[in-house]
Every structure is written in structure tokens, then in C-alpha cells.
Amino acid sequence: MLPLLIVLGLIVAVVAWVVGMYNGLVGLRNQVKEAWAQVDVQLKRRYDLIPNLSETLKGYMTHEPQTHESVTQARAAEAGAGALPERMHADSGQTAAQGKLFAVAESYPDLKASTNFLSLQEELASTENKISFARQFYNDSVRRMNDKVQMFPSNIIAGMFNFTNEAFFEVEDEGQREAPKVDFS
């Protein structure tokens, strides 16, 4: 009778361990999804601010149509992005276009003094900070998930239930790692 109780106790302990590992992996997967959703919230906020900024800049930037057009195209690409890797790529493009836009705006003193422009610039700077923090939280969540998927003994449970590594948010275009260069000559 005692050996049967010991075996039964071991079976219960193993089942409890498997359930705990599985639930932990599900929790991490959901945290990764939530983290990307927070990035999406901030990207939507930026997406909604871009038309206001664009309208404010139109009157001032008569000599910079390619910059204005690149922001518009980046916004359209961000709107049409589907899967997560595509959305990450579109976000990087929007960030680069926006950086060029602000660099060009520096050469227009009347624009820099515009209350509307200053307000929009502050909103976008705040949004960019929030996007940066959301990306960092996303990558932290991905790292925790990938650690569990790859490390023993949780990798056994991850493999049994088809948990996979998640993709980090990374800058794809090496040019985006550098500050934009603007030439007014």
C-alpha cells in the first residue's frame, strides 16, 4: 500500500510540474502578445498624429516635397502592414521618415516658432518615447519567453505543446541606426 501511495504521489507531483510549466509558458506567450499590443497602441497614436503634422508642414515645406512624400508613404506602409514582422519593418520606416522630417523642419524659423507645430512636435516626441519603452518591454517579454522555450527543463514542455521562439524587434535597415543627414545646399 505504501509503495502505491509513493508512486501515486510522484505521478501527482509530475503532473503538477507539467501543468505549472505549461501555464507559465502560456502566461509568457500572452505577455509577449500584450507587449506587442502596447507597441501597436503607441503606433496608432503616432499614425493619428502624422496627418495633423503633415498639414501643418505643407505650407512651410514648399521646397521639400520628397521629405513630405516619404512621410506620407511611410504612414501608408504602416497602415497596410499585416503580420508582425511586416509591422515592425513599417514602424522602422516611419521612424526614419519622421526623423528626416524634423531635421528638415529645423531650417524653417517660422515653422519652428509655430505654436501648432511645437505642440505636434511635443506630442510626437512623447509618443516616440512611449513607442521606445513599449518596444523595450516587448523585447524583454520575448527574451523571457525564449529563455523558457530554450532552457531545460521547460524546453521539454515547450516542445511537447509547440511553444516556439518569438521574434525580437530589431532595426532591419543599417542606415536607420545612424542619425539622418540633411544637406541644405
Disulfide bonds with the S-S distance in Angstrom:
none
